[in-house]
Amino acid sequence: MPEKLTAFLSQNDRTILFVGIGNLLRQDDGAGVYISTRIRETDHIKVITAEVSIENYIGKINSTDHNTLVVIDCVDMNRPAGSFDLIPVEQVSDLTFNTHNISLKKLSEFFRNELFILAIQPETIAFGENLSYIVREACDKIIILINKKEV
């Protein structure tokens, strides 16, 4: 839902920390990492790429100046591949996160600021190093939206 993300990004009173997570060896599960490595940092946009070990970044995340945390991840939302949504962490209980050692809902208890999940519906999470075409297209749209945010 580009409209939802655009509206969220247009709120200039916040500094957002984007954290990309996922497994680069499981095709579309690497979507969060693909996005986070392409976001341009500004005064209001910060980025960390955590890959599969977000739990190892709790201290760094909490010490980075931000008031909103957005974790970017591949999520099975039972939608068409390439769909994406910005979801408050309180609403993630019914969604499937495929390749993490700890659930994001549980992990959210360790973070000090409001938390959202920028969820991207995968086409496949089979072993392989490339994103599917449809998911890569969605990721590129997300990157453009984030990088357009006014400073």
Buried (B, 14 or more C-beta within 10 A) or exposed (E): EEEEBBEBBEEEEEBBBBBBBBBBEBBBBBBBBBBBEBBEEBEBBBBBBBBBEBEEBEEEBBEBEBEBBBBBBBBEBEEEBBBBBBBEBEEBEEBEBBBBEEEBBEBBEBBEBBBBBBBBBBBBBEEBEEBBEBBBEBBBBBBEBBEEBEE
